[in-house]
Amino acid sequence: MPDSPCAHRPTCPTADSPDREAARVMVAHPEQGWSLLCNAVLVFEDTGELLPDGRVVEPHRPVAALA
């Protein structure tokens, strides 16, 4: 799978980019808690991510609300 199957301009960030979450949503399933971005990253409502190569990005919600 290519880093970014993005066909629009400007192209979205690749799955390896720090700003990968800025890619456009291609498929959304809010009832299931996930969306597929055009760079093939799965993002979850808890802010976790599954990258196209199988790597997992742990949820990264701000902790300020816990204080």
C-alpha positions as a Markdown table, in Angstrom:
| # | Residue | x | y | z |
|---|---|---|---|---|
| 1 | Met | 0.0 | 0.0 | 0.0 |
| 2 | Pro | 1.5 | 3.4 | -0.9 |
| 3 | Asp | 2.2 | 5.9 | 1.9 |
| 4 | Ser | -0.6 | 8.1 | 0.7 |
| 5 | Pro | -3.2 | 7.1 | -1.8 |
| 6 | Cys | -4.3 | 10.7 | -1.6 |
| 7 | Ala | -5.6 | 12.0 | -5.0 |
| 8 | His | -6.5 | 15.5 | -4.1 |
| 9 | Arg | -4.4 | 18.7 | -4.1 |
| 10 | Pro | -2.7 | 19.6 | -1.9 |
| 11 | Thr | -1.9 | 16.1 | -0.9 |
| 12 | Cys | -2.4 | 15.0 | 2.6 |
| 13 | Pro | 0.4 | 14.1 | 5.0 |
| 14 | Thr | 1.8 | 10.6 | 4.7 |
| 15 | Ala | 1.2 | 8.0 | 7.4 |
| 16 | Asp | 4.8 | 8.6 | 8.7 |
| 17 | Ser | 4.4 | 12.4 | 9.0 |
| 18 | Pro | 4.0 | 13.9 | 12.4 |
| 19 | Asp | 0.8 | 15.6 | 11.2 |
| 20 | Arg | -0.7 | 12.4 | 9.7 |
| 21 | Glu | -4.1 | 13.1 | 11.5 |
| 22 | Ala | -4.6 | 16.1 | 9.2 |
| 23 | Ala | -5.4 | 13.8 | 6.3 |
| 24 | Arg | -8.9 | 13.8 | 5.0 |
| 25 | Val | -11.4 | 11.2 | 6.3 |
| 26 | Met | -12.3 | 8.7 | 3.5 |
| 27 | Val | -14.5 | 6.4 | 5.6 |
| 28 | Ala | -16.1 | 7.3 | 8.9 |
| 29 | His | -17.8 | 4.9 | 11.3 |
| 30 | Pro | -18.5 | 7.0 | 14.4 |
| 31 | Glu | -20.9 | 4.4 | 15.7 |
| 32 | Gln | -17.9 | 2.0 | 15.8 |
| 33 | Gly | -15.5 | 4.7 | 17.0 |
| 34 | Trp | -13.1 | 4.8 | 14.0 |
| 35 | Ser | -12.3 | 6.6 | 10.8 |
| 36 | Leu | -10.0 | 5.7 | 7.8 |
| 37 | Leu | -7.9 | 8.6 | 6.5 |
| 38 | Cys | -6.8 | 8.9 | 2.9 |
| 39 | Asn | -3.2 | 8.1 | 4.0 |
| 40 | Ala | -4.5 | 4.7 | 5.2 |
| 41 | Val | -4.3 | 5.5 | 8.9 |
| 42 | Leu | -7.1 | 4.3 | 11.1 |
| 43 | Val | -7.9 | 6.8 | 13.8 |
| 44 | Phe | -10.0 | 5.8 | 16.8 |
| 45 | Glu | -12.2 | 8.0 | 19.0 |
| 46 | Asp | -9.9 | 7.5 | 22.0 |
| 47 | Thr | -7.1 | 9.2 | 19.8 |
| 48 | Gly | -5.3 | 5.9 | 19.2 |
| 49 | Glu | -4.1 | 5.1 | 15.7 |
| 50 | Leu | -3.3 | 2.1 | 13.6 |
| 51 | Leu | -0.7 | 2.8 | 10.9 |
| 52 | Pro | -0.7 | 1.0 | 7.5 |
| 53 | Asp | 2.4 | -0.9 | 8.4 |
| 54 | Gly | 0.7 | -2.4 | 11.5 |
| 55 | Arg | 2.3 | -0.1 | 14.1 |
| 56 | Val | 0.1 | 1.2 | 16.9 |
| 57 | Val | 0.0 | 4.7 | 18.2 |
| 58 | Glu | -1.3 | 4.8 | 21.8 |
| 59 | Pro | -4.1 | 7.1 | 22.6 |
| 60 | His | -2.8 | 10.6 | 23.3 |
| 61 | Arg | -5.6 | 12.6 | 24.9 |
| 62 | Pro | -4.5 | 15.7 | 26.9 |
| 63 | Val | -4.2 | 14.9 | 30.6 |
| 64 | Ala | -5.0 | 18.5 | 31.8 |
| 65 | Ala | -8.7 | 17.5 | 32.2 |
| 66 | Leu | -7.6 | 14.9 | 34.9 |
| 67 | Ala | -6.1 | 17.5 | 37.2 |
